[in-house]
Amino acid sequence: PRSTLFPYTTLFRSIAFKIKNSLSPELELMRPSLIVSMLEKTQQNVSRNIEEFSLYEFNIPHQKGYMDKFNLPKEDWHLSFVYTSKNPQFEGSPYYQVKRYFQKIVNSLGIDLFEYELVADTLDEDLPIWVKNIIPTFERNSSALIIKKDSKKREIIGVIGEVNTEIKSNFKLPQYTGMFEINLDLLRKSKQKVKRYEESSKYPPLIQDITFTVKDNIYYKTIEEIVKKTIEDKNSTVVTECLDIYKENKDSQEKKITDRKSVV
């Protein structure tokens, strides 16, 4: 890894396997995540004045501590994706743009069994080691864990959202840069649903943005459940999404959560 990587270079070196007879110092570490390479390739394209593009890679990362039943490095196939734009045509966080790409992937597979949990609302000690190690690459307040809903146990298959601000600065990337990395071996185990036609509503959805001022220990998931329980009935469906979470400073005991609800 080059010194231009980011503040987590030390972390990545500590979790990466070292190759004893590497061809060069730059190739002595096995990648613990595809994200590092994706960011470098994104930087190269941005430096060539390409204003908007997407990149993806399928491959197998290796991490210390992520082992199989034989105590060997677990070799799961991953998919990493980056989208960046110097002049974005979209409002809001790049999280929503990269989420559209993820949805296209799972929709094409006939899978629709996921929920999204804000990274800022998650305790790191509860995460699988491979997820915990890539979390620092993302902005915690505008990124989410992708969680399977078809399993009896809580299973995280990836992380999606906005690239960490400090990393964007170090790599000289546009502010509108988002990405995801998912574990394809876990994804392919998801149950597929049979696609059925559903008639669209004759009426336009009712969309409203609401900002809640809450104590710092209140998670967005709690707000989402209350909104849905209060409004949803048998004749309507409520779709919610988190637009923003804001604290005046890190020591503040309160925060503002902006939620967008759509009633269809």
Solvent accessible surface area in square Angstrom, and as a share of the most:
residue,aa,sasa,rsa
1,P,51,0.32
2,R,106,0.39
3,S,118,0.76
4,T,71,0.41
5,L,3,0.01
6,F,11,0.05
7,P,69,0.43
8,Y,51,0.19
9,T,29,0.17
10,T,106,0.61
11,L,54,0.27
12,F,7,0.03
13,R,104,0.38
14,S,68,0.44
15,I,18,0.09
16,A,2,0.02
17,F,49,0.20
18,K,133,0.56
19,I,73,0.37
20,K,194,0.82
21,N,139,0.71
22,S,36,0.24
23,L,169,0.84
24,S,35,0.23
25,P,100,0.63
26,E,108,0.48
27,L,101,0.50
28,E,30,0.13
29,L,29,0.15
30,M,67,0.30
31,R,73,0.26
32,P,9,0.05
33,S,1,0.00
34,L,0,0.00
35,I,0,0.00
36,V,19,0.11
37,S,23,0.15
38,M,7,0.03
39,L,0,0.00
40,E,39,0.17
41,K,105,0.44
42,T,0,0.00
43,Q,40,0.18
44,Q,69,0.30
45,N,32,0.16
46,V,16,0.09
47,S,85,0.55
48,R,161,0.59
49,N,118,0.60
50,I,71,0.36
51,E,93,0.42
52,E,92,0.41
53,F,29,0.12
54,S,45,0.29
55,L,45,0.22
56,Y,143,0.54
57,E,41,0.18
58,F,103,0.43
59,N,53,0.27
60,I,40,0.20
61,P,9,0.06
62,H,24,0.11
63,Q,7,0.03
64,K,91,0.39
65,G,51,0.49
66,Y,34,0.13
67,M,66,0.29
68,D,47,0.24
69,K,180,0.76
70,F,142,0.59
71,N,111,0.57
72,L,104,0.52
73,P,46,0.29
74,K,75,0.32
75,E,103,0.46
76,D,13,0.07
77,W,126,0.44
78,H,5,0.02
79,L,8,0.04
80,S,0,0.00
81,F,15,0.06
82,V,0,0.00
83,Y,6,0.02
84,T,1,0.00
85,S,2,0.01
86,K,77,0.33
87,N,90,0.46
88,P,54,0.34
89,Q,149,0.66
90,F,74,0.31
91,E,167,0.75
92,G,60,0.58
93,S,23,0.15
94,P,6,0.04
95,Y,25,0.10
96,Y,38,0.14
97,Q,13,0.06
98,V,0,0.00
99,K,49,0.21
100,R,122,0.45
101,Y,68,0.26
102,F,0,0.00
103,Q,49,0.22
104,K,140,0.59
105,I,52,0.26
106,V,0,0.00
107,N,72,0.37
108,S,85,0.55
109,L,77,0.38
110,G,7,0.07
111,I,4,0.02
112,D,72,0.37
113,L,47,0.23
114,F,22,0.09
115,E,62,0.28
116,Y,50,0.19
117,E,36,0.16
118,L,20,0.10
119,V,1,0.00
120,A,39,0.30
121,D,12,0.06
122,T,11,0.06
123,L,95,0.47
124,D,53,0.28
125,E,128,0.57
126,D,88,0.46
127,L,12,0.06
128,P,50,0.31
129,I,66,0.34
130,W,7,0.02
131,V,0,0.00
132,K,79,0.33
133,N,11,0.06
134,I,2,0.01
135,I,4,0.02
136,P,32,0.20
137,T,0,0.00
138,F,2,0.01
139,E,46,0.21
140,R,88,0.32
141,N,76,0.39
142,S,27,0.17
143,S,1,0.00
144,A,5,0.04
145,L,0,0.00
146,I,0,0.00
147,I,3,0.02
148,K,13,0.05
149,K,110,0.46
150,D,34,0.18
151,S,39,0.25
152,K,220,0.93
153,K,138,0.59
154,R,117,0.43
155,E,35,0.16
156,I,5,0.03
157,I,0,0.00
158,G,0,0.00
159,V,0,0.00
160,I,0,0.00
161,G,0,0.00
162,E,30,0.13
163,V,0,0.00
164,N,23,0.12
165,T,70,0.40
166,E,92,0.41
167,I,0,0.00
168,K,1,0.00
169,S,74,0.48
170,N,61,0.31
171,F,1,0.00
172,K,160,0.68
173,L,12,0.06
174,P,18,0.12
175,Q,122,0.54
176,Y,18,0.07
177,T,0,0.00
178,G,0,0.00
179,M,0,0.00
180,F,0,0.00
181,E,1,0.01
182,I,0,0.00
183,N,0,0.00
184,L,36,0.18
185,D,27,0.14
186,L,25,0.12
187,L,4,0.02
188,R,176,0.64
189,K,126,0.54
190,S,6,0.04
191,K,138,0.59
192,Q,125,0.56
193,K,99,0.42
194,V,107,0.61
195,K,133,0.56
196,R,187,0.68
197,Y,190,0.72
198,E,145,0.65
199,E,130,0.58
200,S,90,0.58
201,S,67,0.43
202,K,168,0.71
203,Y,167,0.64
204,P,116,0.73
205,P,66,0.42
206,L,114,0.57
207,I,99,0.50
208,Q,91,0.41
209,D,69,0.36
210,I,52,0.26
211,T,77,0.45
212,F,57,0.24
213,T,77,0.45
214,V,25,0.14
215,K,140,0.59
216,D,56,0.29
217,N,113,0.58
218,I,58,0.29
219,Y,88,0.34
220,Y,20,0.08
221,K,67,0.29
222,T,58,0.34
223,I,13,0.06
224,E,26,0.12
225,E,101,0.45
226,I,99,0.50
227,V,11,0.06
228,K,71,0.30
229,K,180,0.76
230,T,106,0.61
231,I,55,0.28
232,E,74,0.33
233,D,83,0.43
234,K,193,0.82
235,N,128,0.66
236,S,25,0.16
237,T,70,0.41
238,V,4,0.02
239,V,84,0.48
240,T,17,0.10
241,E,59,0.26
242,C,25,0.15
243,L,57,0.28
244,D,74,0.38
245,I,15,0.08
246,Y,110,0.42
247,K,64,0.27
248,E,132,0.59
249,N,83,0.42
250,K,178,0.75
251,D,106,0.55
252,S,27,0.17
253,Q,143,0.64
254,E,97,0.43
255,K,16,0.07
256,K,85,0.36
257,I,0,0.00
258,T,27,0.16
259,D,0,0.00
260,R,83,0.30
261,K,14,0.06
262,S,21,0.14
263,V,28,0.16
264,V,78,0.45
